[in-house]
Amino acid sequence: MTSDRQVGRTTVTDDSGRFSFTTLPAGRYMLSANKQGYVPASYGATRPNRPGTALVLAEAQRITGLTMRMTRARVSFSEPNRS
């Protein structure tokens, strides 16, 4: 998570994918997620590898129920061209 103050925070989800950040100052935040084998995701992005939507947090505000969907990464192989 990054903010308009360029403060980066990191957390790890539990087994159900739940996460939390505590004591964040008021500001605009961008939320992103990364997991091995998946395409990185940004909160509010309409498709993978697209910019997300900023979350605006007021002083002492709590935001709950945010959901992010991640897409599995794909790898394709092709036969070398043999002449």
Secondary structure, DSSP 8 states (H G I E B T S, - for coil): -EETT--B------TTS-----S--SEEEE-EE--TTB--EETT-SSTTS----EEE-TT-----------B-----------
